[in-house]
Amino acid sequence: MGHVVYLVWTRVRRPCRRRVRLAYLAGVAILVARQMIFNRTFAMPSANTFSVKPIGEFVVRYIATNPGNSIDPFARNNTQATWRNDLDPATSAPFHMDAADFCREAARRGAQCSLALFDPPYSPRQISECYKGFGREVTTADTQNAALYKRVRDALDPLIVPGGIVLSFGWSSNGMGKTRGYEIEEILLVAHGGAHNDTICVAERKIG
């Protein structure tokens, strides 16, 4: 006798793209169609990303629904994550290491996290300003933000438990990505008006 198949729809706001997954429950095949949430809003910009109201609410919502250890390799003075690091020694983060080295150190200490915040400098100029702000020499290699993001994401990935969430912030919707075993659950686009770039907030769940 064949399996009974049910079509189950998740309720979302402003769906953007459909994903279909086949699951089994007590021998019954369930076809689950999931949809990515996409929202756009407006808020005034701030150098402190999480102080922007809709972005702060986005972070708080995911922290509340993903209890357990969390990690922030670019924390500055943000205290929401369990494991916090920032290269600038003047910040309140407990660690002041290169972000990728910090992730590897957290792994060495046995950290396993259900949520990560990934809010790096968004451009080569911001990277340069960050380094020069506390007297560190800046090299050409340092200002390659694509290389920085890959290096830190590769080190961050082993710390995230299956089913865990990574929240990424920047001027691109690229996050941990499918090749690392993640799928996008939500994108929040925060417009800041004028000539300011939008802040793109991406929530991805680890499924691999």
Residue pairs with C-beta under 8 A, 6 or more apart in sequence:
3 27
3 28
3 29
4 28
4 29
5 29
5 30
5 31
6 28
6 30
6 31
7 31
7 33
8 30
8 31
8 32
8 33
9 33
9 35
10 32
10 33
10 34
10 35
12 35
12 36
12 37
13 37
13 39
14 37
14 38
14 39
15 35
15 36
15 37
15 38
16 35
16 36
16 37
16 38
16 187
17 35
17 36
18 33
18 34
18 35
19 33
19 34
19 35
19 36
19 183
20 31
20 32
20 33
20 34
21 31
21 32
21 33
21 34
22 29
22 30
22 31
22 32
23 29
23 30
23 32
24 30
36 184
36 185
36 186
36 187
37 185
37 186
37 187
38 186
38 187
38 189
39 186
39 187
39 188
39 189
40 188
40 189
40 190
40 191
41 54
41 188
41 189
41 190
41 191
42 190
42 191
42 192
42 193
43 52
43 53
43 54
43 55
43 190
43 191
43 192
44 52
44 192
44 193
45 52
45 192
45 196
45 199
46 52
48 76
48 77
48 78
49 55
49 119
49 169
49 199
50 56
50 59
50 78
50 80
50 119
52 190
52 199
54 188
54 190
55 169
55 188
55 190
55 199
55 201
58 167
58 188
58 201
58 203
59 80
59 117
59 167
60 80
62 115
62 165
62 167
62 203
63 70
63 80
63 115
66 114
66 115
66 164
66 165
67 114
68 113
68 114
68 115
68 161
69 82
69 83
69 111
69 112
69 113
69 114
70 80
70 81
70 82
70 83
70 113
70 114
70 115
70 116
70 117
71 81
71 82
71 83
71 84
71 103
71 106
71 111
71 113
71 115
71 116
71 117
71 156
71 159
72 78
72 80
72 81
72 83
72 84
72 85
72 93
72 116
72 117
72 119
73 85
73 99
73 100
73 102
73 103
73 116
73 118
73 120
73 152
73 156
74 85
74 86
74 99
74 117
74 118
74 119
74 120
74 121
75 81
75 84
75 85
75 86
75 91
75 93
75 117
76 86
76 88
76 91
76 93
77 91
77 92
77 93
78 84
78 117
79 92
80 117
81 115
81 116
81 117
82 113
83 95
83 102
83 106
83 111
83 113
84 93
84 94
84 95
85 93
85 94
85 95
85 96
85 97
85 99
85 102
86 93
86 95
86 96
87 96
87 97
87 98
87 99
87 130
87 131
87 134
87 136
88 96
88 130
88 133
88 134
89 96
89 134
90 134
95 102
95 105
97 105
99 120
99 148
99 152
99 155
100 151
100 152
100 154
100 155
101 155
103 152
103 155
103 156
103 159
104 155
106 159
107 155
107 158
107 159
111 159
112 159
112 161
113 159
113 160
113 161
113 164
114 160
114 161
114 163
114 164
114 165
115 164
115 165
115 166
115 167
116 156
116 159
116 160
116 164
116 165
116 166
116 167
117 167
117 169
118 152
118 153
118 156
118 166
118 167
118 168
118 169
118 175
119 168
119 169
119 170
120 145
120 148
120 149
120 152
120 170
121 127
121 129
121 130
121 145
121 148
122 145
122 170
122 171
122 197
123 145
123 171
124 143
124 144
124 145
127 138
127 142
127 143
127 145
127 148
128 138
128 142
128 143
131 137
131 138
131 142
132 138
141 147
142 148
149 174
153 176
153 180
156 166
156 176
157 176
157 180
157 206
160 166
160 206
161 206
162 206
162 207
162 208
163 205
163 206
163 207
164 205
164 206
165 185
165 203
165 204
165 205
165 206
166 175
166 176
166 182
166 203
166 204
166 206
167 201
167 202
167 203
168 174
168 175
168 176
168 201
168 202
168 204
169 199
169 200
169 201
169 202
170 199
170 200
171 197
171 198
171 199
171 200
172 200
173 184
173 187
173 200
173 202
175 182
175 184
175 202
175 204
176 182
176 204
176 206
180 206
180 208
181 206
181 207
181 208
182 204
182 205
182 206
182 207
182 208
183 204
183 205
183 207
184 202
184 203
184 204
185 203
185 204
185 205
186 201
186 202
186 203
187 200
187 201
187 202
187 203
188 200
188 201
189 198
189 199
189 200
189 201
190 198
190 199
190 200
190 201
191 198
192 198
192 199
